[in-house]
Structures are given as C-alpha cells and as structure tokens.
C-alpha cells in the first residue's frame, strides 16, 4: 500500500504514534426512573448541539436538515446496530450538495457513529468527508486502514481543519501501531471522536470507553514550538458546501483518485454530528441508549 503523506496539520486524528489507555466511563446500571445518564432516549443527549443525524432507516436523509441533497450510488441498507443501517460498496457513495452554516461553521465537534467493518489489507477507506473543493484532504473526515497485525484490528485516522491558521492544518491523529482498534470483526462498534476548541484537545471513545491521548500528543496542539506555541483554537472550514459518505473527493465522478484511496464498503449507523465536544458521561449514555435501541 502506498504511504500517505502526512501534511503539516489539521487536527483530530494526526499521524503520530499514540498510546491509549482504556478507562472506565462508569457502569451500565440504569439511573432511577429508567434513565441512562439522566436521559431516556439517545436523541436527548446534548440535544441542543445535535446538528446532523443519519439513522439510515432506509433513507440517507439528515433528520436535522443541515446536510441535504443526498444522492446514493451503489450503496444499500442492512440490519444495523439500531434498526436499519447504511452499507457502502467498493464503488459506492452518497453525495450531498447542500451544507448549512450549522455544519460549515463548526468550531468544536463530536462525530459519533456505529461502525461495522471487516479487516482489510489494501488501501485507506474513507467513512465520510466534509469536502473542500480546493484540497483533497477536505475539511473533516475519518478514514480506516488495515492493522499491522491481527485480522480484527483497524487503524483509524481523523482530521479537521482551521484553514485560517497557516501552521495548524492538515495534520492527523493516527490510531495505529499498537493503538489499533479491535473493530474489524464484522460486528457493530460505537466510535466517537471529538475536538474541543476551548482546549484544542482531542478525545476518542470506542464502545463507550475513552481512549486517553498522551500529553505529548494532545498538548502539542497548544505547545509545539514549531507552531509558535499557539493553540489550534476554533475550527475554520473552507468551501464546505458538500458532504459525502463512503469515498474521497477524488473518487467522485470526474475525479482521479490515488491508488491507495478506496471506497468504504462497511456499515455505518446512527451517524451524528454535534457542535461541541461531548462530555465523557454523555458519550457513555449515548452508547448505552443506542445499544439498547432507545
């Protein structure tokens, strides 16, 4: 597989070897009055900050109406983690041609999705991209690569951008090496990634458990002397008018993808975008509620 060039910066999943420690986010005991984390349904979690929601109940529509114009090509629906789910394909994608200011103006963000993927050994598959017409990396996306060892391991990379900060763009956080996530086993797993503009820090969760980023990686968004010591701060997207599930901008009609750029052929379900970095307890509640079908 061709090596991906890691550019100077972008944020959420950057090309650095990370050491993750799984820490408990609490037990699964329901709260009083049959609530979980104080909520009775998943839609109640940070409801005021939920700016996009794709449940994929035989539809590719965003229930919040901030990502519109979706046209599916070569994809399908399957049984999901909760109801139905979207299924990608080696040549499939869903392209949206309308993105509202609720998405294009994000300053902090949380991406939450259930993922069902097989182990793979070829190329890097893009789960989604908030496109930037003038740059292949886009404004925000998650991709997966094969793990170095183990048939059920998957490397995850996530990036977001502040195009106004010249030093802070096009960088990844890479859950690779010994930090691969054990999700490539054709079972549904809940993956959450967040960026908090107030602290310029990242968080990653798998099945409700937080993966702690080491200070040497997390703090470099504030303290790296090569970046002038300035934090990344608020996200600032560029040309954020289109959104796609399942491929890169170059893989859309008229594009010219590099050989390593592959369409995502796994499943996605209950894909959500929030306009803030969710608290640990809210991520755990979201996982528990969706797992329970609520």
Buried (B, 14 or more C-beta within 10 A) or exposed (E): EEEBEBBEBBBBBBBBEBEBEEEEBEEEEEEEEEBBBEBEBBBBBBEEBBBBBBBBBEBBBBBBEBBEEBEBBBBEBEEBBBBBBBBBBEEBBBBBEBBBEBBBBBBBBBBBBBBBBEBBEEBBBBBBBBBBEEBBBBBBBBBBBBBEEEEBBBBBBBBBBBBEBEBBBBBBBBBBEEBBBBBBBEEBBBBBBBBBBEBBBBBBBBBBBBBBBEEEBBBBBBBBEEBEEBBBBBBBBBBBBBBBBBBBBEBBEEEEBBEBBBBBBBBBBBBBBBBBBBBBEBBBBBBBBBBEEB
